[in-house]
Amino acid sequence: MELSVLLFLTVLIGLLLLLARDHPKAYGCLPPGPQPLPFLGNLMQMDRKGLLQSFLKIREKYGDVFTVYLGPRPVVMLCGTETIREALVDRADAFSGRGKIAAIDSVFQEYGVIFANGERWKALRRFSLTTMRDFGMGKRSVEERIQEEAQCLVEELRNTKGTLQDPTFFFHAITANIICSIVFGERFSYQDPKFLRLLDLLFQSFALVSSFSSQLFELFPGFLKYFPGSHRQVTKNLQEIIIFIEQRVEKHRETLDSTAPRDYIDAFLIRMDKVRLDKTDPNTEFNQRNLIITVLSLFSAGTETSSTTLRNGFLLLLKYPHITEKVQKEIERVIGSHRAPTLNDRANMPYTDAVIHEIQRSSDIFPIGVPHIVTKDTHFRGYIIPKGTEVFPILNSTLNDPHYFKKPNTFNPDHFLDTNGALKKNDAFMPFSTGKRVCLGESIARAELFLFFTTILQNFTVATDKAPEDIDLTPMECGVGKLPPPYKIRFLPRLSN
């Protein structure tokens, strides 16, 4: 062996031993987990099927609270309904920090309502909740906006004349238009080229963030950011959406009437002007950067969560036509065919509501949850989690908790029905997460799912070219998000309509 190679190996081994000696001991108070390697962390324990399956396998050995090293950094995993509720609800303040998703961090950089922390997050969340509620209760309520969009969709689906369609575009368009009406003050035509481009960018980005390459990037972002990969395409896509948002903000600024805000952007601009004139808060969070990234956050999250759930839902309805038939019978009994569904109908339609709940449970849109961080040194379950440590609440472990769902691997609306056929609450049902970081658009999403599902099934029978037993439910991607496989569906007008 050449002397230079020998020296190199000696230095390398020495560095590895040094890291092995110092690194894990710094976190000796963390919950147990597999022994990490220097720099590589627990890479050797990662399953080729992705992070979720890796974490679930490690859980079998270490229990509901354990530590995994994603590359060189430790992350505490929380599994099971009781564990996640104890952390995010009972210890809400300590676990209320927001961690990063590596593939999109270069764009968000802790700005905006979803990925902000500290006072920035508190100020933006308070403002966003109040503003979205105000515009949901203004001249046109959220319910009315959804009902109008649902009727636009019905006309669009009638134009397909029962031919096989990929439903992705339709479901993206209707959910995007709801959040657009609140944020931008307008809905877009399904033929608008800019709107179509935005939808494509969102779909691409969500799929890429959930891909295996992005999961690998999550382990070594500091190193892999210098190389080509899906993270670069995600950044490029999101930057293009930001340009669109910036143009919309500029148009709003040019036509702003501070006495009559039209939408979320107007309300934010008015608050920016007020803070600037008052000069009371030199460190205000109401600035251009937070406005742009918050709008991006609301637009992307408000579109992807509901549209992906709808795609999953109709695939499941194709797979289980007897369930679809029971939903349509309930629609006929409660609503009929001559008026549009309303949110008041939900209370009288427990089976339909249970089916939608089971679709959300089965869809498991964010299986590993959006990362949290602890805001202070935190005693939890006999361990000490140091301030700033990342925490992953594994929502898949609650939505599939066998203590709360008798047959978690089976699609069964009875999971949400009591013996009298009434809808029952289930503490393990947390598709929007829980605690202080619960999705701020939860009420809008729940309204969308009920009104879109019932309106479509009131007007159409759904079918496909495959037998139910041949329909594959295997996800296309399962990383940060879980995406259903592509499929084709027919929307056949019902004879009663």
Summary of the structure (lengths in Angstrom):
residues: 497
radius of gyration: 24.1
end to end distance: 82.9
largest distance: 87.0
contacts: 1603
relative contact order: 0.15
helix: 56%
strand: 9%
